[in-house]
Every structure is written in structure tokens, then in C-alpha cells.
Amino acid sequence: VAARKYGFRARCSKLVEITETVTLPKYHPGEAPPSFASVKAPFVSFDAAYTLGERTLTLKATHRIGKRTYEADEWPDYRAALKERLRFMETPIVLVK
């Protein structure tokens, strides 16, 4: 749904923060790690990044849903943050042995 006429609800407000560091075997970068759009709004935000070191891969993501009920005009920001989080979850990272 690209636009809404009426307000909407999320199940609850939440803050999801993920920080993971993975030690990798010897590899050659296959492609540059994917990048993601940062979404910042008063009651919703998303930010994520991959950092590729010599033998480590670090990922950091933060998705904040600041309240439970939203007005219709807040939908575009809410939707953009959700779409970026889903893209973050589904995008593979390609490394070559």
C-alpha cells in the first residue's frame, strides 16, 4: 500500500539492535558489501551497515518503531524503514574463496 487514508497500528513499539562480528576464513571480496538507505523520522528509523575487515565481517542494524498508533501521513516513513529492514534481511553478501 503506497498511501493510506486512515491511521494504522503496529503491534507494539520496539527497538531492535543487531551487532554481529563473524571471523572469516581467507577470502577475496566478491562484490562490495551492500549498502542501505538510512531512514530517520520522529517515530521510526532504520540504519544498517556492513564492515568488511581483513578476516572479519561486522554487521550493525538498528530499527526503531517508536509508538504503537500512527497517523496516515506517517505511513511513508514507516513503510520506508520496514522495506529497508526487509532488504537488509534478504540481501546476500558474496565472498570468493
C-alpha positions in Angstrom: 0.0 0.0 0.0 1.7 3.2 -1.2 -0.6 5.6 0.7 -3.2 5.4 3.5 -6.3 7.4 4.2 -6.6 6.4 7.8 -4.2 5.8 10.7 -2.7 2.4 11.4 -1.3 0.4 14.3 1.8 -1.6 14.9 1.7 -4.5 17.4 3.9 -2.5 19.8 6.7 0.0 20.0 10.1 -1.7 19.7 13.8 -1.2 19.3 15.8 -3.9 17.5 19.6 -3.5 17.6 21.8 -6.1 16.0 25.6 -6.1 16.2 27.4 -9.2 14.9 31.1 -9.9 14.1 31.9 -13.0 12.1 35.5 -14.3 11.7 36.0 -15.4 8.1 38.5 -17.8 6.5 40.9 -16.4 3.9 38.8 -14.9 1.1 38.8 -12.4 -1.7 35.9 -9.9 -1.8 33.5 -10.9 -4.5 31.4 -7.8 -4.5 31.3 -4.7 -2.3 29.1 -5.3 0.7 25.6 -4.0 0.1 24.6 -0.5 1.4 21.2 0.5 2.8 19.3 3.7 2.9 19.1 5.4 6.3 15.5 6.3 7.4 15.1 8.9 10.1 11.7 10.2 11.2 10.4 11.4 14.6 8.9 8.0 15.5 10.5 5.5 13.2 14.1 4.9 12.0 16.3 2.3 10.4 20.1 2.3 9.9 22.3 -0.6 8.8 25.8 -1.2 7.6 28.3 -4.0 6.9 32.0 -3.5 7.6 34.4 -5.9 5.9 37.8 -6.3 7.5 40.8 -8.5 6.6 39.3 -11.5 8.3 36.1 -10.2 9.8 32.6 -9.2 8.7 30.7 -6.9 11.1 27.1 -6.0 10.7 25.2 -3.4 12.6 21.5 -2.6 12.3 19.0 -0.6 14.3 15.3 -0.5 13.6 13.2 1.7 15.9 9.4 1.8 15.9 8.7 4.5 18.5 5.0 4.2 19.1 2.0 1.9 18.5 -0.5 4.0 16.7 0.3 6.2 13.7 -1.4 8.8 11.6 -1.9 8.2 7.9 0.7 10.8 7.0 3.4 8.9 8.9 3.0 5.8 6.7 5.6 6.7 4.1 8.4 6.8 6.7 7.2 3.7 8.5 7.0 1.8 5.2 10.4 3.0 4.0 12.0 1.8 7.3 10.3 -1.6 7.0 11.3 -2.0 3.4 14.9 -1.3 4.2 14.9 -3.8 7.1 13.4 -6.5 4.8 16.1 -5.7 2.2 18.8 -6.0 4.9 17.5 -9.4 5.9 17.3 -10.8 2.4 20.4 -9.3 0.7 23.3 -11.8 0.4 27.0 -11.0 0.9 29.2 -12.5 -1.8 32.8 -13.6 -0.9 35.1 -15.7 -3.0 37.4 -18.4 -1.6 
